[in-house]
Amino acid sequence: MKALSIIPSQKTILLTEREDPQIQGPYEVKVKTLEVGICGTDREEIMGTHAELPLGEKELIIGHEMMALVIETGSNVSTIKPGDLVVATVRRPCDHPECYSCKGGHPDTCSSGLYLERGIKGLHGFQAQFVVDHEMFFVKLPQSMRSYGVLCEPAAIVEKAIDSAIEIQSCRGLPDWDDPSTCLRGKKTLVAGLGSIGLLTAIILRLHGADVWGYDIVSQDALRIQLFKEIGGSYIDGKKITPSNIASHYESFDLIVEAVGVASVTINLISALGPNGICAMTGVTEANRMLEINVGSLIYNLVLNNQVIFGTVNAGKKHWKRAVRDLEKANTVFNRIAERLITHRFSPHEFQRAFFESSEDEIKKVFVWGE
Ligand code: BGC
């Protein structure tokens, strides 16, 4: 089969020929890949950071945002069958005896750090014609999601961020966050970074009835801003307003979701958080970024305003299922919005163009591996 592999030490990506993976256990499932998305993590991996090779191998097949068709199932597989449309989760559990998250089936909160991630950390990914994995790592999609199901991975990350914020707020007894099905209605929320994660966040927040402001540095005419406004978002132009000045123009926010991944922006967003506010950070920033900031005022505000800042990564099955539900709903409610987030489709042969050329109008780019 064909696959897109990287050699991190050489900062190289290649379209390679490899053996097809085969079903080896009774609970395994073989799928034919249909589409696989590209994200910032893939680009970092190609540039030699973030990626970890599978044990004893020289190359890593990248890709972690996939959608596929089931073509073969092991003898004990009971939840999916050939012909089903599926997506696969990314993280695989560690076997550390004291990692209760992984033992309990929640590798997204692995505490040992020994988890593996397909296409990122120690396991081959999905940018390949065929994939085999245990049935427990697949989530079934309705066939109607064929044209945008590839968005489930980033959408699951967003679902986890929003759900965690609601859980934290309600657990600490804030009465206006008590009912998860209504608590976001009319809440003032800010999404920083309107790439695919940011737009999906805005879409899901709007489905919940939140008022959403979005912060980015692209022009008002960029497709992402048009789509953002179409779902009812209000754009804050980062070319005119710095992150630390947002509050002086727009007052403070109940919830901030950061999807920028730039340390200097992220840290300054916190100043836009209101009393009892909560800020979810999803962007993986560059490590070792030194900055001069007013720590005194940051801590002063955190304490005197009962604020919460938390980081969130990856997602478990519960949030993948919500992603499926909400993407389908959003696509209906907001005039095919999920489909329109996929702006570019490439053949795997076009990998140079797909990874290294960019335009202001791109949102999500995907590789098409099969029909
Ligand atoms: C992926 C996550 C992954 C994280 C850290 C992100 O790009 O979407 O699934 O856990 O990178 O490797």
Boltz pocket constraint, residues with backbone or C-beta under 6 A from the ligand:
constraints:
  - pocket:
      binder: B
      contacts: [[A, 39], [A, 41], [A, 64], [A, 90], [A, 91], [A, 117], [A, 120], [A, 153], [A, 157], [A, 313], [A, 314], [A, 315]]
      max_distance: 6.0
